[in-house]
Amino acid sequence: MNVYQCAFDEDVTVIEVVKGDAEYAQADEQFKLGTHAFTILGTDVKAMIIDGEWLKEDWVTDDHVQVVHAHEVGHIHNDSSSELEADMTGLELVGAMGSLSAFSLYCLEIQARYCDTHPGHAV
């Protein structure tokens, strides 16, 4: 387990768990849903849990990690499970404090999630 403060909000703790950690078994249900991270809302605890196994993937870059961190901080700042609210707040955070390449990656992610207008896609 790796624990540190989030660069986007020092009041938010980042907890990275891997399969060898006892905590991973508790978080694995969320990770199996396809998420790389999650927060626990409705408490005074400001923390995100990150799938450390995902971080080990060859294709995961610092930009991907910035996007995930900012998105989870968006959930915390809004105290909301709304993905759109988290993305809008997260995009603002990456734009203000992240790298330009992370901002570009996040814009592409938002476009794919919310603005996909290819033929046959219901908007």
Secondary structure in CASP SS format (residue, H / E / C, confidence):
PFRMAT SS
TARGET T0000
AUTHOR 0000-0000-0000
METHOD secondary structure of the structure
MODEL  1
M C 1.00
N E 1.00
V E 1.00
Y E 1.00
Q E 1.00
C E 1.00
A C 1.00
F C 1.00
D E 1.00
E E 1.00
D E 1.00
V E 1.00
T E 1.00
V E 1.00
I E 1.00
E E 1.00
V E 1.00
V C 1.00
K C 1.00
G C 1.00
D C 1.00
A H 1.00
E H 1.00
Y H 1.00
A H 1.00
Q H 1.00
A H 1.00
D H 1.00
E H 1.00
Q H 1.00
F H 1.00
K C 1.00
L C 1.00
G C 1.00
T C 1.00
H C 1.00
A E 1.00
F E 1.00
T E 1.00
I C 1.00
L C 1.00
G C 1.00
T C 1.00
D C 1.00
V C 1.00
K C 1.00
A E 1.00
M E 1.00
I E 1.00
I E 1.00
D E 1.00
G H 1.00
E H 1.00
W H 1.00
L H 1.00
K C 1.00
E C 1.00
D C 1.00
W C 1.00
V C 1.00
T C 1.00
D H 1.00
D H 1.00
H H 1.00
V H 1.00
Q H 1.00
V H 1.00
V H 1.00
H H 1.00
A H 1.00
H H 1.00
E H 1.00
V H 1.00
G H 1.00
H H 1.00
I H 1.00
H H 1.00
N H 1.00
D C 1.00
S C 1.00
S C 1.00
S C 1.00
E H 1.00
L H 1.00
E H 1.00
A H 1.00
D H 1.00
M H 1.00
T H 1.00
G H 1.00
L H 1.00
E H 1.00
L H 1.00
V H 1.00
G H 1.00
A H 1.00
M H 1.00
G C 1.00
S C 1.00
L H 1.00
S H 1.00
A H 1.00
F H 1.00
S H 1.00
L H 1.00
Y H 1.00
C H 1.00
L H 1.00
E H 1.00
I H 1.00
Q H 1.00
A H 1.00
R H 1.00
Y H 1.00
C C 1.00
D C 1.00
T C 1.00
H C 1.00
P C 1.00
G C 1.00
H C 1.00
A C 1.00
V C 1.00
END
